[in-house]
C-alpha cells in the first residue's frame, strides 16, 4: 500500500472510529487524520504481533478492521489525555 493510500486509510478509519465511540471527541479533520494514521500503525503492529497479519492491501477487510480497531484505541487514549486538561479546579 502506498503512502497516499495509507493516509486515506487513516483518515477514513479515524472518522469511522469517531462515529463508533460515544460522546464528542475534539479535533477537526486534521486531528482525525493524525489519530487515524497513528491508529492504523498501531492496528497493523498489533495485528502483526497477535494475529501474524498486518496492513496489506487497501481493499482488504482485515486491513480495515485492524486500522479501525487501532484508531479506536488511539482515540480512547487521546480522550483520556485531552480530558485531563479540560477540567477546571473549583
PyMOL Python script that loads the backbone (N, CA, C, O; Angstrom):
from pymol import cmd

cmd.read_pdbstr("""\
ATOM      1  N   UNK A   1       0.852  -1.164   0.000  1.00  0.00           N
ATOM      2  CA  UNK A   1       0.000   0.000   0.000  1.00  0.00           C
ATOM      3  C   UNK A   1       0.900   1.229   0.000  1.00  0.00           C
ATOM      4  O   UNK A   1       1.877   1.295   0.745  1.00  0.00           O
ATOM      5  N   UNK A   2       0.563   2.193  -0.837  1.00  0.00           N
ATOM      6  CA  UNK A   2       1.353   3.407  -0.950  1.00  0.00           C
ATOM      7  C   UNK A   2       1.080   4.388   0.177  1.00  0.00           C
ATOM      8  O   UNK A   2       0.182   4.197   0.997  1.00  0.00           O
ATOM      9  N   UNK A   3       1.878   5.437   0.191  1.00  0.00           N
ATOM     10  CA  UNK A   3       1.782   6.454   1.241  1.00  0.00           C
ATOM     11  C   UNK A   3       0.431   7.153   1.215  1.00  0.00           C
ATOM     12  O   UNK A   3      -0.194   7.317   2.263  1.00  0.00           O
ATOM     13  N   UNK A   4      -0.030   7.565   0.048  1.00  0.00           N
ATOM     14  CA  UNK A   4      -1.317   8.247  -0.048  1.00  0.00           C
ATOM     15  C   UNK A   4      -2.464   7.312   0.318  1.00  0.00           C
ATOM     16  O   UNK A   4      -3.436   7.737   0.944  1.00  0.00           O
ATOM     17  N   UNK A   5      -2.358   6.055  -0.063  1.00  0.00           N
ATOM     18  CA  UNK A   5      -3.363   5.075   0.322  1.00  0.00           C
ATOM     19  C   UNK A   5      -3.425   4.903   1.828  1.00  0.00           C
ATOM     20  O   UNK A   5      -4.503   4.756   2.402  1.00  0.00           O
ATOM     21  N   UNK A   6      -2.252   4.922   2.468  1.00  0.00           N
ATOM     22  CA  UNK A   6      -2.203   4.782   3.910  1.00  0.00           C
ATOM     23  C   UNK A   6      -2.803   6.004   4.592  1.00  0.00           C
ATOM     24  O   UNK A   6      -3.493   5.868   5.603  1.00  0.00           O
ATOM     25  N   UNK A   7      -2.549   7.208   4.050  1.00  0.00           N
ATOM     26  CA  UNK A   7      -3.156   8.417   4.614  1.00  0.00           C
ATOM     27  C   UNK A   7      -4.671   8.384   4.477  1.00  0.00           C
ATOM     28  O   UNK A   7      -5.388   8.744   5.411  1.00  0.00           O
ATOM     29  N   UNK A   8      -5.160   7.955   3.324  1.00  0.00           N
ATOM     30  CA  UNK A   8      -6.602   7.854   3.117  1.00  0.00           C
ATOM     31  C   UNK A   8      -7.205   6.814   4.055  1.00  0.00           C
ATOM     32  O   UNK A   8      -8.270   7.038   4.630  1.00  0.00           O
ATOM     33  N   UNK A   9      -6.533   5.687   4.209  1.00  0.00           N
ATOM     34  CA  UNK A   9      -6.977   4.654   5.145  1.00  0.00           C
ATOM     35  C   UNK A   9      -7.053   5.216   6.557  1.00  0.00           C
ATOM     36  O   UNK A   9      -8.029   4.973   7.267  1.00  0.00           O
ATOM     37  N   UNK A  10      -6.040   5.960   6.971  1.00  0.00           N
ATOM     38  CA  UNK A  10      -6.018   6.544   8.313  1.00  0.00           C
ATOM     39  C   UNK A  10      -7.120   7.564   8.515  1.00  0.00           C
ATOM     40  O   UNK A  10      -7.740   7.598   9.578  1.00  0.00           O
ATOM     41  N   UNK A  11      -7.377   8.400   7.513  1.00  0.00           N
ATOM     42  CA  UNK A  11      -8.428   9.409   7.623  1.00  0.00           C
ATOM     43  C   UNK A  11      -9.792   8.751   7.754  1.00  0.00           C
ATOM     44  O   UNK A  11     -10.584   9.126   8.619  1.00  0.00           O
ATOM     45  N   UNK A  12     -10.068   7.780   6.910  1.00  0.00           N
ATOM     46  CA  UNK A  12     -11.368   7.112   6.948  1.00  0.00           C
ATOM     47  C   UNK A  12     -11.513   6.274   8.216  1.00  0.00           C
ATOM     48  O   UNK A  12     -12.572   6.276   8.844  1.00  0.00           O
ATOM     49  N   UNK A  13     -10.459   5.560   8.595  1.00  0.00           N
ATOM     50  CA  UNK A  13     -10.513   4.743   9.817  1.00  0.00           C
ATOM     51  C   UNK A  13     -10.710   5.622  11.045  1.00  0.00           C
ATOM     52  O   UNK A  13     -11.464   5.258  11.947  1.00  0.00           O
ATOM     53  N   UNK A  14     -10.045   6.770  11.093  1.00  0.00           N
ATOM     54  CA  UNK A  14     -10.230   7.695  12.208  1.00  0.00           C
ATOM     55  C   UNK A  14     -11.641   8.248  12.268  1.00  0.00           C
ATOM     56  O   UNK A  14     -12.209   8.385  13.351  1.00  0.00           O
ATOM     57  N   UNK A  15     -12.220   8.572  11.101  1.00  0.00           N
ATOM     58  CA  UNK A  15     -13.593   9.079  11.059  1.00  0.00           C
ATOM     59  C   UNK A  15     -14.582   8.006  11.504  1.00  0.00           C
ATOM     60  O   UNK A  15     -15.526   8.299  12.238  1.00  0.00           O
ATOM     61  N   UNK A  16     -14.372   6.776  11.068  1.00  0.00           N
ATOM     62  CA  UNK A  16     -15.256   5.678  11.479  1.00  0.00           C
ATOM     63  C   UNK A  16     -15.123   5.431  12.982  1.00  0.00           C
ATOM     64  O   UNK A  16     -16.119   5.194  13.665  1.00  0.00           O
ATOM     65  N   UNK A  17     -13.900   5.487  13.490  1.00  0.00           N
ATOM     66  CA  UNK A  17     -13.687   5.292  14.928  1.00  0.00           C
ATOM     67  C   UNK A  17     -14.381   6.387  15.732  1.00  0.00           C
ATOM     68  O   UNK A  17     -14.934   6.111  16.797  1.00  0.00           O
ATOM     69  N   UNK A  18     -14.360   7.633  15.235  1.00  0.00           N
ATOM     70  CA  UNK A  18     -15.054   8.723  15.919  1.00  0.00           C
ATOM     71  C   UNK A  18     -16.558   8.501  15.919  1.00  0.00           C
ATOM     72  O   UNK A  18     -17.237   8.842  16.887  1.00  0.00           O
ATOM     73  N   UNK A  19     -17.086   7.926  14.828  1.00  0.00           N
ATOM     74  CA  UNK A  19     -18.523   7.646  14.776  1.00  0.00           C
ATOM     75  C   UNK A  19     -18.898   6.499  15.712  1.00  0.00           C
ATOM     76  O   UNK A  19     -19.996   6.498  16.270  1.00  0.00           O
ATOM     77  N   UNK A  20     -18.011   5.530  15.891  1.00  0.00           N
ATOM     78  CA  UNK A  20     -18.296   4.373  16.738  1.00  0.00           C
ATOM     79  C   UNK A  20     -18.265   4.750  18.216  1.00  0.00           C
ATOM     80  O   UNK A  20     -19.110   4.302  18.990  1.00  0.00           O
ATOM     81  N   UNK A  21     -17.299   5.568  18.606  1.00  0.00           N
ATOM     82  CA  UNK A  21     -17.151   5.926  20.018  1.00  0.00           C
ATOM     83  C   UNK A  21     -18.235   6.909  20.438  1.00  0.00           C
ATOM     84  O   UNK A  21     -18.528   7.862  19.717  1.00  0.00           O
ATOM     85  N   UNK A  22     -18.831   6.676  21.604  1.00  0.00           N
ATOM     86  CA  UNK A  22     -19.852   7.617  22.085  1.00  0.00           C
ATOM     87  C   UNK A  22     -19.206   8.901  22.591  1.00  0.00           C
ATOM     88  O   UNK A  22     -18.026   8.924  22.940  1.00  0.00           O
ATOM     89  N   UNK A  23     -19.989   9.952  22.625  1.00  0.00           N
ATOM     90  CA  UNK A  23     -19.502  11.223  23.131  1.00  0.00           C
ATOM     91  C   UNK A  23     -18.906  12.076  22.040  1.00  0.00           C
ATOM     92  O   UNK A  23     -18.851  11.685  20.874  1.00  0.00           O
ATOM     93  N   UNK A  24     -18.454  13.264  22.448  1.00  0.00           N
ATOM     94  CA  UNK A  24     -17.900  14.212  21.484  1.00  0.00           C
ATOM     95  C   UNK A  24     -16.395  14.261  21.657  1.00  0.00           C
ATOM     96  O   UNK A  24     -15.888  14.635  22.715  1.00  0.00           O
ATOM     97  N   UNK A  25     -15.685  13.879  20.604  1.00  0.00           N
ATOM     98  CA  UNK A  25     -14.229  13.981  20.620  1.00  0.00           C
ATOM     99  C   UNK A  25     -13.855  15.298  19.960  1.00  0.00           C
ATOM    100  O   UNK A  25     -14.454  15.700  18.963  1.00  0.00           O
ATOM    101  N   UNK A  26     -12.872  15.952  20.519  1.00  0.00           N
ATOM    102  CA  UNK A  26     -12.418  17.208  19.952  1.00  0.00           C
ATOM    103  C   UNK A  26     -11.554  16.988  18.722  1.00  0.00           C
ATOM    104  O   UNK A  26     -11.189  15.860  18.387  1.00  0.00           O
ATOM    105  N   UNK A  27     -11.240  18.076  18.066  1.00  0.00           N
ATOM    106  CA  UNK A  27     -10.361  17.997  16.912  1.00  0.00           C
ATOM    107  C   UNK A  27     -11.128  17.958  15.610  1.00  0.00           C
ATOM    108  O   UNK A  27     -12.234  17.424  15.539  1.00  0.00           O
ATOM    109  N   UNK A  28     -10.540  18.520  14.601  1.00  0.00           N
ATOM    110  CA  UNK A  28     -11.143  18.537  13.278  1.00  0.00           C
ATOM    111  C   UNK A  28     -10.616  17.410  12.416  1.00  0.00           C
ATOM    112  O   UNK A  28     -10.175  16.375  12.917  1.00  0.00           O
ATOM    113  N   UNK A  29     -10.669  17.628  11.105  1.00  0.00           N
ATOM    114  CA  UNK A  29     -10.263  16.576  10.171  1.00  0.00           C
ATOM    115  C   UNK A  29      -8.770  16.303  10.256  1.00  0.00           C
ATOM    116  O   UNK A  29      -8.345  15.168  10.039  1.00  0.00           O
ATOM    117  N   UNK A  30      -7.954  17.321  10.568  1.00  0.00           N
ATOM    118  CA  UNK A  30      -6.504  17.110  10.644  1.00  0.00           C
ATOM    119  C   UNK A  30      -6.147  16.229  11.842  1.00  0.00           C
ATOM    120  O   UNK A  30      -5.307  15.337  11.730  1.00  0.00           O
ATOM    121  N   UNK A  31      -6.783  16.481  12.986  1.00  0.00           N
ATOM    122  CA  UNK A  31      -6.550  15.648  14.169  1.00  0.00           C
ATOM    123  C   UNK A  31      -7.054  14.234  13.898  1.00  0.00           C
ATOM    124  O   UNK A  31      -6.426  13.258  14.306  1.00  0.00           O
ATOM    125  N   UNK A  32      -8.201  14.126  13.203  1.00  0.00           N
ATOM    126  CA  UNK A  32      -8.720  12.816  12.821  1.00  0.00           C
ATOM    127  C   UNK A  32      -7.728  12.081  11.931  1.00  0.00           C
ATOM    128  O   UNK A  32      -7.514  10.880  12.098  1.00  0.00           O
ATOM    129  N   UNK A  33      -7.122  12.796  10.985  1.00  0.00           N
ATOM    130  CA  UNK A  33      -6.125  12.190  10.105  1.00  0.00           C
ATOM    131  C   UNK A  33      -4.925  11.696  10.898  1.00  0.00           C
ATOM    132  O   UNK A  33      -4.484  10.562  10.713  1.00  0.00           O
ATOM    133  N   UNK A  34      -4.402  12.524  11.765  1.00  0.00           N
ATOM    134  CA  UNK A  34      -3.224  12.143  12.550  1.00  0.00           C
ATOM    135  C   UNK A  34      -3.542  10.953  13.452  1.00  0.00           C
ATOM    136  O   UNK A  34      -2.793   9.977  13.481  1.00  0.00           O
ATOM    137  N   UNK A  35      -4.649  11.032  14.185  1.00  0.00           N
ATOM    138  CA  UNK A  35      -5.010   9.938  15.086  1.00  0.00           C
ATOM    139  C   UNK A  35      -5.349   8.672  14.312  1.00  0.00           C
ATOM    140  O   UNK A  35      -5.048   7.568  14.765  1.00  0.00           O
ATOM    141  N   UNK A  36      -5.975   8.825  13.142  1.00  0.00           N
ATOM    142  CA  UNK A  36      -6.291   7.660  12.318  1.00  0.00           C
ATOM    143  C   UNK A  36      -5.045   6.982  11.778  1.00  0.00           C
ATOM    144  O   UNK A  36      -4.970   5.753  11.753  1.00  0.00           O
ATOM    145  N   UNK A  37      -4.062   7.769  11.343  1.00  0.00           N
ATOM    146  CA  UNK A  37      -2.810   7.192  10.832  1.00  0.00           C
ATOM    147  C   UNK A  37      -2.036   6.517  11.958  1.00  0.00           C
ATOM    148  O   UNK A  37      -1.495   5.426  11.780  1.00  0.00           O
ATOM    149  N   UNK A  38      -1.985   7.171  13.119  1.00  0.00           N
ATOM    150  CA  UNK A  38      -1.327   6.540  14.269  1.00  0.00           C
ATOM    151  C   UNK A  38      -2.071   5.264  14.662  1.00  0.00           C
ATOM    152  O   UNK A  38      -1.453   4.251  14.991  1.00  0.00           O
ATOM    153  N   UNK A  39      -3.406   5.323  14.624  1.00  0.00           N
ATOM    154  CA  UNK A  39      -4.205   4.142  14.929  1.00  0.00           C
ATOM    155  C   UNK A  39      -4.007   3.028  13.917  1.00  0.00           C
ATOM    156  O   UNK A  39      -3.981   1.853  14.282  1.00  0.00           O
ATOM    157  N   UNK A  40      -3.866   3.389  12.642  1.00  0.00           N
ATOM    158  CA  UNK A  40      -3.612   2.377  11.616  1.00  0.00           C
ATOM    159  C   UNK A  40      -2.252   1.723  11.830  1.00  0.00           C
ATOM    160  O   UNK A  40      -2.119   0.508  11.684  1.00  0.00           O
ATOM    161  N   UNK A  41      -1.242   2.521  12.175  1.00  0.00           N
ATOM    162  CA  UNK A  41       0.060   1.949  12.510  1.00  0.00           C
ATOM    163  C   UNK A  41      -0.055   1.003  13.702  1.00  0.00           C
ATOM    164  O   UNK A  41       0.465  -0.112  13.673  1.00  0.00           O
ATOM    165  N   UNK A  42      -0.742   1.460  14.751  1.00  0.00           N
ATOM    166  CA  UNK A  42      -0.915   0.639  15.943  1.00  0.00           C
ATOM    167  C   UNK A  42      -1.678  -0.642  15.618  1.00  0.00           C
ATOM    168  O   UNK A  42      -1.289  -1.727  16.051  1.00  0.00           O
ATOM    169  N   UNK A  43      -2.763  -0.517  14.855  1.00  0.00           N
ATOM    170  CA  UNK A  43      -3.540  -1.691  14.476  1.00  0.00           C
ATOM    171  C   UNK A  43      -2.737  -2.670  13.642  1.00  0.00           C
ATOM    172  O   UNK A  43      -2.833  -3.881  13.839  1.00  0.00           O
ATOM    173  N   UNK A  44      -1.938  -2.152  12.703  1.00  0.00           N
ATOM    174  CA  UNK A  44      -1.084  -3.018  11.900  1.00  0.00           C
ATOM    175  C   UNK A  44      -0.026  -3.708  12.726  1.00  0.00           C
ATOM    176  O   UNK A  44       0.268  -4.884  12.511  1.00  0.00           O
ATOM    177  N   UNK A  45       0.553  -2.983  13.676  1.00  0.00           N
ATOM    178  CA  UNK A  45       1.573  -3.571  14.539  1.00  0.00           C
ATOM    179  C   UNK A  45       0.968  -4.643  15.441  1.00  0.00           C
ATOM    180  O   UNK A  45       1.518  -5.736  15.572  1.00  0.00           O
ATOM    181  N   UNK A  46      -0.177  -4.321  16.066  1.00  0.00           N
ATOM    182  CA  UNK A  46      -0.832  -5.303  16.930  1.00  0.00           C
ATOM    183  C   UNK A  46      -1.314  -6.511  16.131  1.00  0.00           C
ATOM    184  O   UNK A  46      -1.219  -7.647  16.597  1.00  0.00           O
ATOM    185  N   UNK A  47      -1.827  -6.268  14.941  1.00  0.00           N
ATOM    186  CA  UNK A  47      -2.263  -7.369  14.084  1.00  0.00           C
ATOM    187  C   UNK A  47      -1.104  -8.280  13.710  1.00  0.00           C
ATOM    188  O   UNK A  47      -1.260  -9.500  13.647  1.00  0.00           O
ATOM    189  N   UNK A  48       0.062  -7.685  13.463  1.00  0.00           N
ATOM    190  CA  UNK A  48       1.244  -8.482  13.163  1.00  0.00           C
ATOM    191  C   UNK A  48       1.725  -9.276  14.359  1.00  0.00           C
ATOM    192  O   UNK A  48       2.163 -10.418  14.218  1.00  0.00           O
ATOM    193  N   UNK A  49       1.644  -8.673  15.541  1.00  0.00           N
ATOM    194  CA  UNK A  49       2.112  -9.336  16.754  1.00  0.00           C
ATOM    195  C   UNK A  49       1.143 -10.430  17.213  1.00  0.00           C
ATOM    196  O   UNK A  49       1.573 -11.520  17.591  1.00  0.00           O
ATOM    197  N   UNK A  50      -0.145 -10.145  17.183  1.00  0.00           N
ATOM    198  CA  UNK A  50      -1.128 -11.072  17.742  1.00  0.00           C
ATOM    199  C   UNK A  50      -1.592 -12.100  16.713  1.00  0.00           C
ATOM    200  O   UNK A  50      -1.628 -13.299  16.990  1.00  0.00           O
ATOM    201  N   UNK A  51      -1.952 -11.608  15.509  1.00  0.00           N
ATOM    202  CA  UNK A  51      -2.562 -12.478  14.516  1.00  0.00           C
ATOM    203  C   UNK A  51      -1.611 -12.894  13.399  1.00  0.00           C
ATOM    204  O   UNK A  51      -1.975 -13.710  12.553  1.00  0.00           O
ATOM    205  N   UNK A  52      -0.406 -12.347  13.385  1.00  0.00           N
ATOM    206  CA  UNK A  52       0.527 -12.649  12.312  1.00  0.00           C
ATOM    207  C   UNK A  52       0.116 -12.037  10.989  1.00  0.00           C
ATOM    208  O   UNK A  52       0.461 -12.550   9.924  1.00  0.00           O
ATOM    209  N   UNK A  53      -0.621 -10.943  11.055  1.00  0.00           N
ATOM    210  CA  UNK A  53      -1.147 -10.300   9.853  1.00  0.00           C
ATOM    211  C   UNK A  53      -1.128  -8.786  10.054  1.00  0.00           C
ATOM    212  O   UNK A  53      -1.556  -8.292  11.097  1.00  0.00           O
ATOM    213  N   UNK A  54      -0.644  -8.066   9.082  1.00  0.00           N
ATOM    214  CA  UNK A  54      -0.583  -6.622   9.174  1.00  0.00           C
ATOM    215  C   UNK A  54      -1.479  -5.959   8.151  1.00  0.00           C
ATOM    216  O   UNK A  54      -2.427  -6.564   7.650  1.00  0.00           O
ATOM    217  N   UNK A  55      -1.171  -4.716   7.847  1.00  0.00           N
ATOM    218  CA  UNK A  55      -1.932  -3.962   6.855  1.00  0.00           C
ATOM    219  C   UNK A  55      -1.357  -4.290   5.483  1.00  0.00           C
ATOM    220  O   UNK A  55      -0.250  -3.866   5.150  1.00  0.00           O
ATOM    221  N   UNK A  56      -2.102  -5.038   4.696  1.00  0.00           N
ATOM    222  CA  UNK A  56      -1.564  -5.500   3.426  1.00  0.00           C
ATOM    223  C   UNK A  56      -2.123  -4.723   2.248  1.00  0.00           C
ATOM    224  O   UNK A  56      -1.389  -3.964   1.616  1.00  0.00           O
ATOM    225  N   UNK A  57      -3.363  -4.885   1.944  1.00  0.00           N
ATOM    226  CA  UNK A  57      -3.991  -4.264   0.784  1.00  0.00           C
ATOM    227  C   UNK A  57      -5.045  -3.269   1.239  1.00  0.00           C
ATOM    228  O   UNK A  57      -5.672  -3.451   2.283  1.00  0.00           O
ATOM    229  N   UNK A  58      -5.240  -2.220   0.458  1.00  0.00           N
ATOM    230  CA  UNK A  58      -6.198  -1.175   0.796  1.00  0.00           C
ATOM    231  C   UNK A  58      -7.618  -1.722   0.849  1.00  0.00           C
ATOM    232  O   UNK A  58      -8.382  -1.359   1.743  1.00  0.00           O
ATOM    233  N   UNK A  59      -7.984  -2.583  -0.086  1.00  0.00           N
ATOM    234  CA  UNK A  59      -9.354  -3.079  -0.181  1.00  0.00           C
ATOM    235  C   UNK A  59      -9.564  -4.409   0.553  1.00  0.00           C
ATOM    236  O   UNK A  59     -10.482  -5.158   0.218  1.00  0.00           O
ATOM    237  N   UNK A  60      -8.730  -4.707   1.542  1.00  0.00           N
ATOM    238  CA  UNK A  60      -8.842  -5.931   2.317  1.00  0.00           C
ATOM    239  C   UNK A  60      -9.616  -5.629   3.600  1.00  0.00           C
ATOM    240  O   UNK A  60      -9.311  -4.664   4.300  1.00  0.00           O
ATOM    241  N   UNK A  61     -10.609  -6.447   3.903  1.00  0.00           N
ATOM    242  CA  UNK A  61     -11.443  -6.228   5.090  1.00  0.00           C
ATOM    243  C   UNK A  61     -10.621  -6.313   6.375  1.00  0.00           C
ATOM    244  O   UNK A  61     -10.876  -5.564   7.317  1.00  0.00           O
ATOM    245  N   UNK A  62      -9.646  -7.208   6.427  1.00  0.00           N
ATOM    246  CA  UNK A  62      -8.789  -7.321   7.603  1.00  0.00           C
ATOM    247  C   UNK A  62      -7.968  -6.068   7.850  1.00  0.00           C
ATOM    248  O   UNK A  62      -7.761  -5.669   8.996  1.00  0.00           O
ATOM    249  N   UNK A  63      -7.500  -5.444   6.770  1.00  0.00           N
ATOM    250  CA  UNK A  63      -6.757  -4.195   6.887  1.00  0.00           C
ATOM    251  C   UNK A  63      -7.620  -3.116   7.522  1.00  0.00           C
ATOM    252  O   UNK A  63      -7.177  -2.391   8.412  1.00  0.00           O
ATOM    253  N   UNK A  64      -8.856  -3.021   7.054  1.00  0.00           N
ATOM    254  CA  UNK A  64      -9.777  -2.015   7.593  1.00  0.00           C
ATOM    255  C   UNK A  64     -10.122  -2.292   9.051  1.00  0.00           C
ATOM    256  O   UNK A  64     -10.198  -1.366   9.858  1.00  0.00           O
ATOM    257  N   UNK A  65     -10.332  -3.561   9.392  1.00  0.00           N
ATOM    258  CA  UNK A  65     -10.656  -3.903  10.773  1.00  0.00           C
ATOM    259  C   UNK A  65      -9.498  -3.555  11.711  1.00  0.00           C
ATOM    260  O   UNK A  65      -9.717  -3.017  12.796  1.00  0.00           O
ATOM    261  N   UNK A  66      -8.275  -3.861  11.296  1.00  0.00           N
ATOM    262  CA  UNK A  66      -7.114  -3.525  12.125  1.00  0.00           C
ATOM    263  C   UNK A  66      -6.941  -2.019  12.253  1.00  0.00           C
ATOM    264  O   UNK A  66      -6.647  -1.523  13.341  1.00  0.00           O
ATOM    265  N   UNK A  67      -7.118  -1.284  11.162  1.00  0.00           N
ATOM    266  CA  UNK A  67      -6.953   0.170  11.189  1.00  0.00           C
ATOM    267  C   UNK A  67      -8.016   0.832  12.056  1.00  0.00           C
ATOM    268  O   UNK A  67      -7.707   1.740  12.828  1.00  0.00           O
ATOM    269  N   UNK A  68      -9.253   0.390  11.938  1.00  0.00           N
ATOM    270  CA  UNK A  68     -10.327   0.975  12.747  1.00  0.00           C
ATOM    271  C   UNK A  68     -10.143   0.604  14.214  1.00  0.00           C
ATOM    272  O   UNK A  68     -10.329   1.450  15.089  1.00  0.00           O
ATOM    273  N   UNK A  69      -9.783  -0.637  14.494  1.00  0.00           N
ATOM    274  CA  UNK A  69      -9.529  -1.050  15.875  1.00  0.00           C
ATOM    275  C   UNK A  69      -8.395  -0.258  16.508  1.00  0.00           C
ATOM    276  O   UNK A  69      -8.499   0.180  17.653  1.00  0.00           O
ATOM    277  N   UNK A  70      -7.315  -0.076  15.760  1.00  0.00           N
ATOM    278  CA  UNK A  70      -6.205   0.734  16.262  1.00  0.00           C
ATOM    279  C   UNK A  70      -6.605   2.179  16.476  1.00  0.00           C
ATOM    280  O   UNK A  70      -6.170   2.808  17.441  1.00  0.00           O
ATOM    281  N   UNK A  71      -7.435   2.716  15.581  1.00  0.00           N
ATOM    282  CA  UNK A  71      -7.897   4.096  15.717  1.00  0.00           C
ATOM    283  C   UNK A  71      -8.787   4.268  16.940  1.00  0.00           C
ATOM    284  O   UNK A  71      -8.725   5.297  17.613  1.00  0.00           O
ATOM    285  N   UNK A  72      -9.609   3.274  17.229  1.00  0.00           N
ATOM    286  CA  UNK A  72     -10.445   3.342  18.431  1.00  0.00           C
ATOM    287  C   UNK A  72      -9.563   3.373  19.677  1.00  0.00           C
ATOM    288  O   UNK A  72      -9.815   4.148  20.599  1.00  0.00           O
ATOM    289  N   UNK A  73      -8.542   2.541  19.703  1.00  0.00           N
ATOM    290  CA  UNK A  73      -7.622   2.526  20.849  1.00  0.00           C
ATOM    291  C   UNK A  73      -6.934   3.888  21.007  1.00  0.00           C
ATOM    292  O   UNK A  73      -6.844   4.421  22.113  1.00  0.00           O
ATOM    293  N   UNK A  74      -6.453   4.440  19.897  1.00  0.00           N
ATOM    294  CA  UNK A  74      -5.772   5.735  19.950  1.00  0.00           C
ATOM    295  C   UNK A  74      -6.732   6.838  20.377  1.00  0.00           C
ATOM    296  O   UNK A  74      -6.354   7.708  21.163  1.00  0.00           O
ATOM    297  N   UNK A  75      -7.975   6.822  19.873  1.00  0.00           N
ATOM    298  CA  UNK A  75      -8.953   7.830  20.275  1.00  0.00           C
ATOM    299  C   UNK A  75      -9.301   7.728  21.755  1.00  0.00           C
ATOM    300  O   UNK A  75      -9.495   8.748  22.417  1.00  0.00           O
ATOM    301  N   UNK A  76      -9.384   6.504  22.280  1.00  0.00           N
ATOM    302  CA  UNK A  76      -9.641   6.347  23.713  1.00  0.00           C
ATOM    303  C   UNK A  76      -8.492   6.924  24.540  1.00  0.00           C
ATOM    304  O   UNK A  76      -8.722   7.617  25.531  1.00  0.00           O
ATOM    305  N   UNK A  77      -7.266   6.639  24.133  1.00  0.00           N
ATOM    306  CA  UNK A  77      -6.103   7.183  24.841  1.00  0.00           C
ATOM    307  C   UNK A  77      -6.059   8.703  24.715  1.00  0.00           C
ATOM    308  O   UNK A  77      -5.782   9.399  25.691  1.00  0.00           O
ATOM    309  N   UNK A  78      -6.332   9.222  23.509  1.00  0.00           N
ATOM    310  CA  UNK A  78      -6.354  10.667  23.283  1.00  0.00           C
ATOM    311  C   UNK A  78      -7.431  11.322  24.154  1.00  0.00           C
ATOM    312  O   UNK A  78      -7.210  12.394  24.719  1.00  0.00           O
ATOM    313  N   UNK A  79      -8.592  10.678  24.259  1.00  0.00           N
ATOM    314  CA  UNK A  79      -9.666  11.221  25.090  1.00  0.00           C
ATOM    315  C   UNK A  79      -9.283  11.274  26.560  1.00  0.00           C
ATOM    316  O   UNK A  79      -9.641  12.219  27.264  1.00  0.00           O
ATOM    317  N   UNK A  80      -8.557  10.265  27.026  1.00  0.00           N
ATOM    318  CA  UNK A  80      -8.107  10.275  28.414  1.00  0.00           C
ATOM    319  C   UNK A  80      -7.098  11.382  28.667  1.00  0.00           C
ATOM    320  O   UNK A  80      -7.153  12.060  29.693  1.00  0.00           O
ATOM    321  N   UNK A  81      -6.171  11.564  27.722  1.00  0.00           N
ATOM    322  CA  UNK A  81      -5.125  12.587  27.880  1.00  0.00           C
ATOM    323  C   UNK A  81      -5.716  13.984  27.721  1.00  0.00           C
ATOM    324  O   UNK A  81      -5.441  14.864  28.536  1.00  0.00           O
ATOM    325  N   UNK A  82      -6.515  14.196  26.693  1.00  0.00           N
ATOM    326  CA  UNK A  82      -7.086  15.520  26.437  1.00  0.00           C
ATOM    327  C   UNK A  82      -8.149  15.864  27.467  1.00  0.00           C
ATOM    328  O   UNK A  82      -8.360  17.041  27.763  1.00  0.00           O
ATOM    329  N   UNK A  83      -8.821  14.866  28.014  1.00  0.00           N
ATOM    330  CA  UNK A  83      -9.864  15.106  29.011  1.00  0.00           C
ATOM    331  C   UNK A  83      -9.329  15.624  30.328  1.00  0.00           C
ATOM    332  O   UNK A  83     -10.038  16.310  31.063  1.00  0.00           O
ATOM    333  N   UNK A  84      -8.088  15.302  30.629  1.00  0.00           N
ATOM    334  CA  UNK A  84      -7.483  15.772  31.890  1.00  0.00           C
ATOM    335  C   UNK A  84      -7.304  17.282  31.904  1.00  0.00           C
ATOM    336  O   UNK A  84      -7.521  17.925  32.931  1.00  0.00           O
ATOM    337  N   UNK A  85      -6.916  17.844  30.787  1.00  0.00           N
ATOM    338  CA  UNK A  85      -6.642  19.280  30.734  1.00  0.00           C
ATOM    339  C   UNK A  85      -7.887  20.132  30.706  1.00  0.00           C
ATOM    340  O   UNK A  85      -7.810  21.331  30.973  1.00  0.00           O
ATOM    341  N   UNK A  86      -9.047  19.548  30.388  1.00  0.00           N
ATOM    342  CA  UNK A  86     -10.247  20.360  30.270  1.00  0.00           C
ATOM    343  C   UNK A  86     -10.971  20.563  31.607  1.00  0.00           C
ATOM    344  O   UNK A  86     -11.904  21.362  31.679  1.00  0.00           O
ATOM    345  N   UNK A  87     -10.565  19.863  32.652  1.00  0.00           N
ATOM    346  CA  UNK A  87     -11.213  20.022  33.955  1.00  0.00           C
ATOM    347  C   UNK A  87     -10.656  21.252  34.656  1.00  0.00           C
ATOM    348  O   UNK A  87      -9.451  21.502  34.638  1.00  0.00           O
ATOM    349  N   UNK A  88     -11.542  22.006  35.267  1.00  0.00           N
ATOM    350  CA  UNK A  88     -11.101  23.191  35.988  1.00  0.00           C
ATOM    351  C   UNK A  88     -11.272  22.955  37.480  1.00  0.00           C
ATOM    352  O   UNK A  88     -12.184  22.245  37.901  1.00  0.00           O
ATOM    353  N   UNK A  89     -10.409  23.541  38.263  1.00  0.00           N
ATOM    354  CA  UNK A  89     -10.473  23.398  39.708  1.00  0.00           C
ATOM    355  C   UNK A  89     -11.500  24.368  40.255  1.00  0.00           C
ATOM    356  O   UNK A  89     -11.595  25.508  39.801  1.00  0.00           O
ATOM    357  N   UNK A  90     -12.266  23.913  41.231  1.00  0.00           N
ATOM    358  CA  UNK A  90     -13.303  24.758  41.820  1.00  0.00           C
ATOM    359  C   UNK A  90     -12.827  25.391  43.095  1.00  0.00           C
ATOM    360  O   UNK A  90     -13.571  26.137  43.730  1.00  0.00           O
TER     361      UNK A  90
END
""", "prot")
cmd.dss("prot")
cmd.show_as("cartoon", "prot")
cmd.util.cbc("prot")
cmd.orient("prot")
